[in-house]
Amino acid sequence: MTIYVDNKVTSVIDLRFDESFWTRGEYPSFYENNTVPEKVDNPWYKSGANSAPFDQSFYLILNVAVGGTNGFFPDNVGDKPWLDSSTTAMSDFWAAKDRWYATWPTDLTKRGMAVRSVKMWQRC
């Protein structure tokens, strides 16, 4: 849906809860990080509501991050310059900056997330 506010185009996300967020997000049933495949369960299944986890109070967090050691970026795939099991993963990432830094945009305004505003409403 697109609406106009003060003669400016504003996008609004309007989701119908005709399927669960778990289904809509197409979350994987398993993940593997050079180990035995691990089962991934829907953390919201107990709710029974398609709108879960948003059927309860929640915090909205907006951030930009790189890396991680939780298996989301599998080891030995692509040019990942650290191993999840490393106790120096952050240092390993930084030490490899000559490999990845050149891939970042030179325009500083295009390197991260720019948020003009965030508005949330509760439907009663």
ZIWOWO-V815759 format. One record per residue. N is the residue number from 1. RES is the residue in three letters. NEAR is the number of other ideal C-beta (glycine too) atoms within 8 Angstrom. Layout:
n->(N,N)
res->(RES,RES)
near->(NEAR,NEAR)
This chain:
n->(1,2,3,4,5,6,7,8,9,10,11,12,13,14,15,16,17,18,19,20,21,22,23,24,25,26,27,28,29,30,31,32,33,34,35,36,37,38,39,40,41,42,43,44,45,46,47,48,49,50,51,52,53,54,55,56,57,58,59,60,61,62,63,64,65,66,67,68,69,70,71,72,73,74,75,76,77,78,79,80,81,82,83,84,85,86,87,88,89,90,91,92,93,94,95,96,97,98,99,100,101,102,103,104,105,106,107,108,109,110,111,112,113,114,115,116,117,118,119,120,121,122,123,124)
res->(MET,THR,ILE,TYR,VAL,ASP,ASN,LYS,VAL,THR,SER,VAL,ILE,ASP,LEU,ARG,PHE,ASP,GLU,SER,PHE,TRP,THR,ARG,GLY,GLU,TYR,PRO,SER,PHE,TYR,GLU,ASN,ASN,THR,VAL,PRO,GLU,LYS,VAL,ASP,ASN,PRO,TRP,TYR,LYS,SER,GLY,ALA,ASN,SER,ALA,PRO,PHE,ASP,GLN,SER,PHE,TYR,LEU,ILE,LEU,ASN,VAL,ALA,VAL,GLY,GLY,THR,ASN,GLY,PHE,PHE,PRO,ASP,ASN,VAL,GLY,ASP,LYS,PRO,TRP,LEU,ASP,SER,SER,THR,THR,ALA,MET,SER,ASP,PHE,TRP,ALA,ALA,LYS,ASP,ARG,TRP,TYR,ALA,THR,TRP,PRO,THR,ASP,LEU,THR,LYS,ARG,GLY,MET,ALA,VAL,ARG,SER,VAL,LYS,MET,TRP,GLN,ARG,CYS)
near->(5,7,7,8,6,4,4,6,6,8,6,7,4,5,5,4,7,4,6,9,11,9,7,8,6,5,7,6,5,8,9,9,9,6,6,4,7,10,6,8,5,7,5,10,8,4,9,5,7,8,7,12,9,7,7,7,2,6,3,6,4,6,5,5,5,4,9,6,9,5,9,5,7,9,9,5,6,3,5,9,9,13,7,10,5,9,3,7,12,8,7,12,12,7,7,10,8,5,8,9,7,6,4,7,6,4,6,6,5,5,7,4,6,5,6,3,4,6,4,5,4,4,3,2)
